[in-house]
Every structure is written in C-alpha cells, then in structure tokens.
C-alpha cells in the first residue's frame, strides 16, 4: 500500500510530465502577445520578426537605453 510520500512523488512526476508535454506543444520562439512592461499589445509583425519578444518597440528601446546608462555607456 502506498504511503503519503509515494503519493506525493507520483503527483510530482505527473505534474512534471504534464509541464513537459505543454512545453513541447509551444511553438519555437513563441513570444508574448502583450508587453511585459506596459501591457500594450505587441504587433503581429514584431512577434513574427523577433522570436521570443516580450516588449513593444518603445519599451524595448527604453530598456536598452537604461542598460546602456547603467553599464557606463557600453553595450
């Protein structure tokens, strides 16, 4: 008879298998539909052009400028 640890381990293995199956069905390079910074919709052309895009053009430019500023002007 299975004890509580066996049941927990079985549940963890089932969840891992489910997560792996979901990840395999996701298109390669799939990005976000909405910008993670401002929440605006990312245009379809940008999503097709940039694999794994997470920000709209404006927020990406701001993010890159901040990165340049904090790194002392070197990219």
Secondary structure, DSSP 8 states (H G I E B T S, - for coil): ---HHHHHHHHHHHHHHHHHHHHHTS-TT---SB-TTT--B--HHHHHHSTT--S-HHHHHHHHHHHHHHTTS--
